[in-house]
Amino acid sequence: MNVLFVNYHDFSSNSAIHIFNLANRLVDLGDDCCVCVPGDPETVQLIGHPRFSTISVEAGAAAVRFRDGAGPTLVHAWTPRENVRRFTESIAGGSGLPYVVHLEDNEDSIVAGHLGVDVADLHELDDVAFDRLPDALSHPTRSQLFVAGAAAVTVVTPSLVEFVPPGVETQEIRPGFEPELFAPQPADDELKATLGLADDEFVLVYAGNVHATNAAEVRSLYLALALLNRRGHRVRLVRLGRTFVDFLGAAEASVSGAVVDVPFQSRDELRRYFALANAFVQPGRSDEFNDYRLPSKLPEFFAMGRPVILPRSNIGSEVVDGRDGLLLSEGHALEIADAVERILVDETLSERLADGARRFALRHFSWDRSALRLAELYTRIAAPPLDEPTVARGAARQALYRHARVEPIAYATVRDFVDSRAHVRELSSLASDLKDVQRPWALKAVVASASPGATVLEIGAGEPHVAAALAELGFRVWVVDPYDGRDGGPSDFREIRERFPSVRFLRGTFPDVLPHDLAGAFDCIYSISVLEHVPLDALEPVCRAVDRLLTPGGTTIHAVDHVHKGLGAAEHRAKLDAIARGLGFPAHELDAVLSRIDDDVETYFLSAEAHELWRGETPYDEFPMRRCVSVHFRAQKTPDAADETNRSASPMLARA
């Protein structure tokens, strides 16, 4: 998929940091990306090394290029601001090319602040006033029409859905942080000395521009700094960012000597300044501006493992006060000063908040997880629409299997096979071997374990028939497979991808090919005739990866070929024991299930005809008939599973 991002400013803007990280990760997920910005695209070097191409708005639509020589599959307009809207419409207008609009602010609030009017009075103004707006701001009327024409809208925080017309799909895309940059780390003594910071000074760090919309709240932070020093605390503020308005006036003298102004820094240097902080403050309060945004520096503040003070607004609504951070109700200078003083005088509180901040970052902010959600959205937009019979069939299957009982450990039965022939015939007649009972069972098990809209991962799908069926049912489906012909699987990846456009692919081996920061990204992970091919010593790491990737309360489902009797039975039993152990099942539960196989007349055994397919050209004496069954596992991650900073040595999967 070829994705064109269009931003309203060059790569020195905070929005460009979002685009940079998402585009890089989308490339890792198999897409090609091009980012278009006004001015100099080489400013991308301020953030890091792009794995995508860049162009300038001034170069025009003709300059857009992708590796395959084709044009964009879709355009992602990063905000509905005028320069973005015009460029997007120059490419997509009238061509049928879908576009997505990203919302990250209450645009009306920003425009009203620029014009010096109340938001309530904004739409009383005439077009003459709006025509004087800079290109990097939204036109209140044109932006609404632009959003209404989008194939979908992404929002940085759920409250922004309020600005999306009914019927337009929305997807929350949160900012993240780069784990290699923003993590608990000691202060750089050399940098402290350069900035003139003493060891006994308490340091606050604030990174952000000051403009008309946030001038009052940043002023409150500076006044709080003055108040803390008057109370006898040695507190300094390291300030990064640009100032576009005079927000201090006569109060500037009160903070003289207490503020260290730092010029614009590259992304890599920013972490050195953040590491100086004893605490971070995001000033503000709940209002028509803050309630509709999520400042991109907040994930970075939390990730540094320092106490964070922030308003009871946007992401603050998910913060537990006193555990994850300290919340501001009014956001005035006195309240900020009191919050900082609490941390100053209470070392236990400071340590608890530092630990809580880091945990909060790991739970809530991940570029990899956000890119995964974005890729799922793009797939839904680009995939051909389902016809009415397919939709009707999907609804019937959901109703049929949503409440199906799936045992924690079981084996395939003739009864289940007959049911599949009646209701999922196309999946039960593809292979003429165990997969004809395994594929329908896996479909039914996933439907019974997760709701439509859940994000599902299939390990080693080969031809992803089950994944495609789940996508038709409304699941967001990913497949990870090397597609290199191993174990008799397919190797023509392009053909597979073209046949199954509703499925997203990660080409490689599990879990190595998955982006590193996808902890808790999947609601269900399943495999069909895969785990028995994993080397015995690799089964435990595979199970641990499944545990890490599942969301708390998520389910993992596996159909495993098992030689119950005959050539290779001992080796298969050793693997089955390792699989059960890795999924959290005690040995006696597996023993009890396997002991019933021989006496159960409904056990589904591999047929002689299927055995002939397996045997191929191997002489019968070297590959005699074996009693083969499909053993089924369903395990669930504990709903209250801790994040990766507190993961125990044993898997957290347990019987479902």
Backbone hydrogen bonds, N-H to C=O, Kabsch-Sander energy under -0.5 kcal/mol:
donor,donor_aa,acceptor,acceptor_aa,energy
3,V,1,M,-0.6
3,V,32,D,-2.9
4,L,2,N,-0.5
4,L,74,L,-2.1
5,F,3,V,-0.6
5,F,34,C,-2.9
6,V,76,H,-2.1
7,N,36,C,-2.6
13,S,10,D,-1.5
17,I,13,S,-0.9
17,I,14,N,-0.6
18,H,14,N,-1.3
19,I,15,S,-2.1
20,F,16,A,-3.0
21,N,17,I,-2.1
22,L,18,H,-2.4
23,A,19,I,-3.2
24,N,20,F,-2.4
25,R,21,N,-1.8
26,L,22,L,-2.4
27,V,23,A,-2.0
28,D,24,N,-1.6
29,L,25,R,-1.4
30,G,27,V,-1.6
31,D,26,L,-2.6
32,D,1,M,-2.8
34,C,3,V,-2.3
35,V,53,S,-2.4
36,C,5,F,-3.0
36,C,34,C,-0.5
37,V,55,I,-2.0
43,T,40,D,-1.4
44,V,41,P,-1.6
45,Q,42,E,-1.9
46,L,43,T,-2.0
47,I,44,V,-1.7
48,G,44,V,-1.8
53,S,33,C,-1.9
55,I,35,V,-2.1
57,V,37,V,-2.0
59,A,56,S,-1.0
60,G,56,S,-0.5
60,G,57,V,-1.5
63,A,60,G,-1.6
64,V,61,A,-1.6
69,G,66,F,-1.9
73,T,2,N,-3.2
74,L,2,N,-1.5
75,V,98,P,-1.8
76,H,4,L,-3.4
77,A,75,V,-0.7
77,A,100,V,-3.3
78,W,6,V,-3.0
78,W,76,H,-0.7
79,T,77,A,-1.6
79,T,102,H,-0.7
82,E,137,L,-2.2
83,N,135,D,-2.3
84,V,81,R,-0.6
85,R,81,R,-3.1
86,R,82,E,-2.6
87,F,83,N,-1.5
88,T,84,V,-2.7
89,E,85,R,-2.6
90,S,86,R,-1.6
91,I,87,F,-1.0
91,I,88,T,-0.8
92,A,88,T,-3.4
93,G,89,E,-1.3
95,S,92,A,-1.6
96,G,92,A,-0.9
97,L,92,A,-0.5
100,V,75,V,-3.0
101,V,152,A,-1.8
102,H,77,A,-2.9
103,L,154,T,-2.9
107,E,105,D,-1.4
109,S,106,N,-0.6
110,I,106,N,-1.6
111,V,107,E,-2.4
112,A,108,D,-2.9
113,G,109,S,-2.2
114,H,110,I,-2.1
115,L,111,V,-2.3
116,G,112,A,-1.3
117,V,112,A,-2.2
121,D,118,D,-1.1
122,L,118,D,-0.5
122,L,119,V,-1.3
124,E,121,D,-1.5
125,L,122,L,-1.6
129,A,126,D,-0.8
130,F,126,D,-1.2
131,D,127,D,-2.6
132,R,128,V,-0.6
132,R,129,A,-0.9
133,L,130,F,-1.9
137,L,134,P,-1.6
143,S,139,H,-2.8
144,Q,140,P,-0.6
145,L,141,T,-1.7
146,F,142,R,-2.2
147,V,143,S,-2.5
148,A,144,Q,-2.1
149,G,145,L,-1.2
150,A,147,V,-1.6
151,A,99,Y,-2.8
152,A,99,Y,-0.8
153,V,169,E,-2.7
154,T,101,V,-2.3
155,V,171,Q,-2.1
156,V,103,L,-1.8
160,L,157,T,-1.9
161,V,158,P,-2.0
162,E,159,S,-1.5
163,F,160,L,-2.1
164,V,161,V,-2.1
168,V,165,P,-1.5
169,E,151,A,-0.6
169,E,167,G,-0.6
171,Q,153,V,-1.7
173,I,155,V,-3.0
181,L,178,E,-1.8
182,F,178,E,-2.9
183,A,181,L,-0.9
189,D,187,A,-0.8
192,K,188,D,-2.4
193,A,189,D,-2.3
194,T,190,E,-2.1
195,L,191,L,-2.2
196,G,192,K,-0.7
196,G,193,A,-0.8
197,L,192,K,-2.7
201,E,198,A,-1.5
202,F,234,R,-3.3
203,V,201,E,-0.6
204,L,236,R,-2.9
205,V,279,A,-1.1
206,Y,238,V,-2.5
208,G,206,Y,-0.5
208,G,240,L,-2.9
210,V,242,R,-2.5
211,H,209,N,-0.5
214,N,211,H,-0.5
215,A,211,H,-1.1
218,V,214,N,-2.1
219,R,215,A,-2.1
220,S,216,A,-1.6
221,L,217,E,-1.4
222,Y,218,V,-2.0
223,L,219,R,-2.6
224,A,220,S,-2.2
225,L,221,L,-1.9
226,A,222,Y,-1.9
227,L,223,L,-2.3
228,L,224,A,-2.5
229,N,225,L,-1.8
230,R,226,A,-1.8
231,R,227,L,-1.4
232,G,229,N,-1.2
233,H,228,L,-2.0
235,V,233,H,-1.2
236,R,202,F,-2.5
237,L,258,A,-2.8
238,V,204,L,-3.1
238,V,236,R,-0.5
239,R,237,L,-0.7
239,R,260,V,-2.6
240,L,206,Y,-2.8
240,L,238,V,-0.5
241,G,262,V,-0.8
244,F,210,V,-3.0
244,F,242,R,-0.5
247,F,245,V,-1.1
251,A,248,L,-2.0
252,E,249,G,-1.5
253,A,250,A,-0.9
254,S,251,A,-1.1
255,V,251,A,-0.5
255,V,252,E,-1.2
256,S,253,A,-1.1
258,A,255,V,-2.2
259,V,255,V,-0.8
260,V,237,L,-3.3
261,D,259,V,-0.6
262,V,239,R,-2.9
267,R,46,L,-2.9
270,L,266,S,-1.7
271,R,267,R,-0.8
272,R,269,E,-1.1
273,Y,269,E,-1.1
274,F,270,L,-2.3
275,A,271,R,-2.2
276,L,273,Y,-1.3
277,A,274,F,-1.6
278,N,203,V,-3.2
279,A,203,V,-1.3
280,F,307,P,-2.5
281,V,205,V,-0.6
282,Q,309,I,-3.2
286,S,329,S,-0.5
291,D,287,D,-2.3
292,Y,289,F,-1.1
293,R,290,N,-1.4
298,L,295,P,-1.7
300,E,296,S,-0.6
301,F,297,K,-2.6
302,F,298,L,-2.6
303,A,299,P,-2.3
304,M,300,E,-1.3
304,M,301,F,-0.7
305,G,302,F,-1.6
306,R,301,F,-0.7
309,I,280,F,-2.5
310,L,326,L,-2.3
312,R,328,L,-2.5
313,S,311,P,-2.3
316,G,313,S,-3.0
317,S,314,N,-1.9
318,E,315,I,-2.0
319,V,316,G,-1.0
321,D,319,V,-0.8
322,G,325,G,-3.0
323,R,320,V,-2.2
324,D,320,V,-2.4
325,G,320,V,-1.0
326,L,308,V,-2.3
328,L,310,L,-2.2
336,I,332,H,-2.2
337,A,333,A,-2.6
338,D,334,L,-2.3
339,A,335,E,-2.1
340,V,336,I,-2.5
341,E,337,A,-2.4
342,R,338,D,-1.9
343,I,339,A,-1.4
344,L,340,V,-2.3
345,V,341,E,-2.2
346,D,342,R,-1.1
347,E,345,V,-0.6
350,S,346,D,-2.3
351,E,347,E,-2.4
352,R,348,T,-2.3
353,L,349,L,-2.7
354,A,350,S,-2.2
355,D,351,E,-2.2
356,G,352,R,-2.5
357,A,353,L,-2.5
358,R,354,A,-1.8
359,R,355,D,-2.0
360,F,356,G,-2.4
361,A,357,A,-2.3
362,L,358,R,-2.1
363,R,359,R,-2.0
364,H,360,F,-2.1
365,F,361,A,-2.4
366,S,364,H,-0.5
367,W,177,F,-0.5
370,S,366,S,-2.2
371,A,367,W,-2.8
372,L,368,D,-2.0
373,R,369,R,-1.9
374,L,370,S,-2.2
375,A,371,A,-2.8
376,E,372,L,-2.0
377,L,373,R,-2.0
378,Y,374,L,-2.5
379,T,375,A,-2.2
380,R,376,E,-2.0
381,I,377,L,-2.1
382,A,378,Y,-2.7
383,A,379,T,-2.5
391,V,387,D,-2.1
392,A,388,E,-2.7
393,R,389,P,-2.5
394,G,390,T,-2.4
395,A,391,V,-2.2
396,A,392,A,-2.0
397,R,393,R,-2.2
398,Q,394,G,-2.5
399,A,395,A,-2.1
400,L,396,A,-2.0
401,Y,397,R,-2.6
402,R,398,Q,-1.9
404,A,401,Y,-1.6
406,V,404,A,-0.6
407,E,405,R,-0.5
410,A,632,H,-2.1
412,A,630,S,-2.3
414,V,602,E,-3.3
417,F,413,T,-1.9
418,V,414,V,-2.8
419,D,415,R,-2.1
420,S,416,D,-2.3
421,R,417,F,-2.4
422,A,418,V,-1.6
423,H,419,D,-1.9
424,V,420,S,-3.2
427,L,424,V,-1.2
428,S,424,V,-1.1
428,S,425,R,-0.6
436,D,433,D,-2.0
437,V,434,L,-1.7
438,Q,434,L,-2.1
439,R,435,K,-2.6
441,W,437,V,-1.3
442,A,438,Q,-2.9
443,L,439,R,-2.2
444,K,440,P,-2.6
445,A,441,W,-2.8
446,V,442,A,-2.5
447,V,443,L,-2.3
448,A,444,K,-2.1
449,S,445,A,-0.9
449,S,446,V,-0.8
450,A,446,V,-2.1
453,G,474,G,-0.8
454,A,451,S,-2.2
456,V,454,A,-0.6
456,V,476,R,-3.1
457,L,524,C,-2.3
458,E,478,W,-2.8
459,I,526,Y,-2.6
460,G,458,E,-0.5
460,G,480,V,-3.1
465,H,463,E,-2.4
468,A,464,P,-2.3
469,A,465,H,-2.1
470,L,466,V,-2.5
471,A,467,A,-2.2
472,E,468,A,-1.9
473,L,469,A,-1.0
474,G,471,A,-1.5
475,F,470,L,-2.2
476,R,454,A,-3.0
477,V,475,F,-0.8
478,W,456,V,-2.8
479,V,504,R,-2.4
480,V,458,E,-2.4
481,D,479,V,-0.5
481,D,506,L,-1.8
485,G,490,P,-1.4
488,G,485,G,-1.2
489,G,486,R,-2.2
493,F,491,S,-1.6
496,I,492,D,-1.9
497,R,493,F,-2.7
498,E,494,R,-2.2
499,R,495,E,-1.9
500,F,496,I,-1.5
503,V,500,F,-1.4
504,R,477,V,-2.2
506,L,479,V,-2.9
508,G,481,D,-1.0
508,G,506,L,-0.8
513,V,509,T,-2.5
514,L,511,P,-1.4
518,L,515,P,-0.9
520,G,548,R,-1.9
521,A,518,L,-1.9
522,F,549,L,-2.5
523,D,455,T,-2.4
524,C,455,T,-1.4
525,I,555,T,-1.8
526,Y,457,L,-2.6
527,S,557,I,-1.7
528,I,459,I,-0.6
529,S,559,A,-2.8
530,V,559,A,-0.5
533,H,530,V,-2.3
534,V,531,L,-1.2
538,A,535,P,-1.8
539,L,535,P,-0.7
539,L,536,L,-1.0
542,V,538,A,-1.9
543,C,539,L,-2.5
544,R,540,E,-2.3
545,A,541,P,-2.1
546,V,542,V,-2.2
547,D,543,C,-2.3
548,R,544,R,-2.4
549,L,545,A,-2.3
550,L,546,V,-1.6
551,T,522,F,-2.8
553,G,637,K,-0.9
554,G,551,T,-3.1
555,T,523,D,-2.1
556,T,635,A,-3.1
557,I,525,I,-2.1
558,H,633,F,-2.2
559,A,527,S,-2.0
560,V,558,H,-0.5
560,V,631,V,-2.8
562,H,629,V,-2.6
564,H,562,H,-1.1
564,H,627,R,-2.4
565,K,627,R,-1.4
569,A,566,G,-2.2
572,H,568,G,-2.3
573,R,569,A,-2.4
574,A,570,A,-2.1
575,K,571,E,-1.9
576,L,572,H,-2.6
577,D,573,R,-2.6
578,A,574,A,-1.9
579,I,575,K,-2.6
580,A,576,L,-2.6
581,R,577,D,-2.4
582,G,578,A,-2.6
583,L,579,I,-1.8
584,G,581,R,-1.3
585,F,580,A,-2.9
589,E,586,P,-1.0
590,L,586,P,-1.1
591,D,587,A,-2.4
592,A,588,H,-2.1
593,V,589,E,-1.6
594,L,590,L,-2.6
595,S,591,D,-1.9
596,R,593,V,-1.4
597,I,594,L,-1.1
600,D,596,R,-1.0
600,D,597,I,-0.7
601,V,599,D,-0.7
603,T,600,D,-1.7
604,Y,412,A,-2.4
605,F,603,T,-0.8
606,L,628,C,-2.1
611,H,607,S,-2.2
612,E,608,A,-1.9
613,L,609,E,-1.4
614,W,610,A,-2.0
615,R,611,H,-2.8
616,G,612,E,-1.9
618,T,615,R,-2.0
622,E,619,P,-1.1
623,F,619,P,-1.1
623,F,620,Y,-0.5
627,R,565,K,-2.5
628,C,626,R,-1.1
629,V,562,H,-2.5
631,V,560,V,-2.7
631,V,629,V,-0.6
632,H,410,A,-3.2
633,F,558,H,-2.6
634,R,408,P,-2.5
635,A,556,T,-2.5
636,Q,654,A,-3.0
637,K,554,G,-2.9
638,T,652,M,-1.5
641,A,638,T,-2.0
646,N,643,D,-2.2
647,R,644,E,-0.7
654,A,636,Q,-1.8
656,A,634,R,-1.3
